[in-house]
């Protein structure tokens, strides 16, 4: 039977890196709640759709922004998800590292976009710090991870193993321009496999005339999702992400 995993990358951005402290509250409200005159259309509507349909999902939550703005906003964000009885796991965007008031890596003082740009020991420290921040915000038993922009490499998996995370969903076969393949040579894979003691669940993708495109709700049609689900079931896939 095909397992289907619904995942959300859950993060805060402030439309650039200037005047962060002035802009943060407005953008936090926008990204978390999505207030409009007709209701809330960010997390609340997604959580309601899941509840109405009896579905469970994993929300990969990015915690490093809290090193600039404090643990309270992160706790609020996590609380909204947990109150709906949905799953919270770890997501990391390293762009926040140089914005922190207390630098985790003091020698890193420039904007560094991708986790795979850091050496193994630094990746381990970043992941461990992310776990500690989520713990302070009320999340326990973290077992899964997704790198920001799907930017993971083999060192990422080794670092995950070191910090006790056993599941990764950073590998996206449609994003070959960004990731160091976590595979044999350059051959993409589409089903779970164990690499460096971590079970890697690839983000699923479909093949169209332009090449691979990952199964993202805002980028694929209903018919494309139906095709992917039917095809995966017919070919006895283990899972679809």
N, C-alpha and C positions, 0 to 999 in steps of 0.2 A: 504494500500500500504506500502511495506517495505521501511523504510528509511535506507540508507547505509552511514555510516560515515567513511571517510578515514582519518586516523590520523598518524602523524609523531612525534616521540620523537626526539627533535632537541637539541643537546648538544655537548659540546667540552670536549675532554679528551686528555691527554698528555702522554699516555703510562706509567703510574706510577706517583709518586708524587715527584720524585727527579728532580732537575734542571728545575723546571717549567718555570721560566722566560726565560731560554735559549731555551726551546723547544716550547713555546707557539705559536709563529708566524707560524712555519711550520705546527703544528697540526691544528691551526685555518684554514689555507689555505686548508689543506687536508679535514677537516670535513665540511667546508662550500662550497668550490668550487670543490674539487676533481680534481685538474689539472692533465691532462695526455697529451700525444702527440697527441691524437685524439679528445681532447675536455675536457669539465668539466663534471664530473660524480658524483657530490654530489648533493647539492641543485639545481643547474641549470638544470640538466637533469630531475629531478623529477618535477620541476616546469613546464618545457616544456611539459612533458608527460601529466600533468594535463591540461595545456592550450590547447594542441592539441586535447584533448578529451572532452573539455568543462566541466571539473570537478572542484569542489571546495573541499578543504581539510583543516583540522585543524592541525597547527604546534604547538605542545606544546614545547615552548622554555624555556630552562634552563638559568636563568640570574645570578646565584650566582657567576659564574666564573668571572664576571666583577668586583667583589670586590677585586680581585687579579690583574686584568689586565686593569681595567678602563672601562668606559662606552662606549668608541668609538667602540671596537670590537662588543659589544652587539648591538649597534645601527646599525652597518654595517650588522650584521646577520639578524636583524629584517627588515632592509631596503630591503634586497634581497627578502624576503618573501612578504613584503607588496607591493613592486613594481610589483610583479606578481599577486597582488590583491587576495592573499590567507590570511586565517585567522590565527592570532597569539594568543595563549593562554598560560597559565602558567604551567611550569614544574619545579620541584625542586629536585635537588640532594644534600642532606645535606653533602656529602663528601667534598664540597667546603668550609664549614663554618670555619674550622680551618686553611684554607689556606688564608683567607682574611687578608689584612693589618689592617683593622679596624674591630675587632671582634664584630659581632652582639650579640653573647652570650659569654661574656668574660670568664665565668666559664666552657665553653666547649672548651677544649684544646686537645682533642684526636679525631681521625678520627671516625666519627659516620655515618654509611652508610645509615640508614633507618629513614625516617621521623617518623615512629611510635615509635621510641626509645625515642622521646621527649615528655614531658608532654604537656598538652593542651595549657597552656599559652605560652610556648616556640614555639609550632607549630603555634600558631596565629601570633607571632612576626616574624617567618620565612616567613610565607605566605605574611604578610603585607609588609615585606621588598622586597620580590620577586615582588610584585605588584608595589612598588615604583621604583625599578630598571627598570622594563619594561616600566613604564610611562616615566622615564628619557630617555629611548631609543626610545620613540615615539609611544608606544602602549597605546591605551585607551580602555575603555569598556571591560575589562577582565571579563569573566563570567564563564570560565571553567578551570579545573585543572586536572593534572595527576601527581601523586607522582612518583619520581624516583624509579625504580625497582618494581613498583606497590605496594610500601610499605606504605599503608595507614591503619588507623584503625578508630574506631568510633570517637575518639578525633579529627582526621583529619577533619571529616565531620562537627563537631561542630566548629572547628577553621575556616573552609571555610565559614560557615554560619555567623560567627562573622565578617569576612572581606568582606562580600558581594558577595561571589562567590556562584552561585546557581547550578552549574553542576560539577559533578566529574566523571572522567573516569579512576580512579585508580584501581577499583575492577577487578581483573583478576581471574576467577574461576580455571584457570589452574595452578596458582602459590600459592597453599595452604600452601606451606612450608614457604612462606614469609609474608603473610598477616594475620592480625587479621580479620576474616571474618566480613564483613559488611552485615550481614544477620541474619536470625532467627536461632540461634544455629549454627550448622555446615552445614546446608543445603545451597549449592551453589545456586545462582540465575543467570539467563541469560538474563533477560529483565529489562528495567529501573524500578526503584522504588525510592520512597522518603524515605530518612533516615536522621534524624536530620535536617530537612528542606532543604536538598540538594537532587537534582535528580541525582541518581547514574546510569550512563550508563556503564554496564559491558563491558569489552573487550570480544569479542565473541570467542568461542572455539569450536573445534570439538573433538569427542571421537574416539580414535583409540585403537589398542590392548595394547598400553602402558598407556592409560588413556587420560585425557584431554590435548589438545594442542591448544594454542591460535592462532587466525588467523593472522599470521604475514607473510608478503610477502616473506621474506627470509626463512621461515620455512614450508610453505605449497605450494602444487602444484596447478596448474590451475584447475585440476579436483576436488581437495578438496575445493577450493574456490567456484566452480560452484555448487558442492553438498551442501555446506553450504548455499549459496544464495537460491537455489531451495527449500531446506528443510525449511528455515526460512520463505520464501514466502508461501509455502504450509501450514505451521502451523500458519499463520497469526501473525507472530512476529511483534512487533512495529518497531524494528530496529536491525541492525547488525553493529558492530564496528570492 
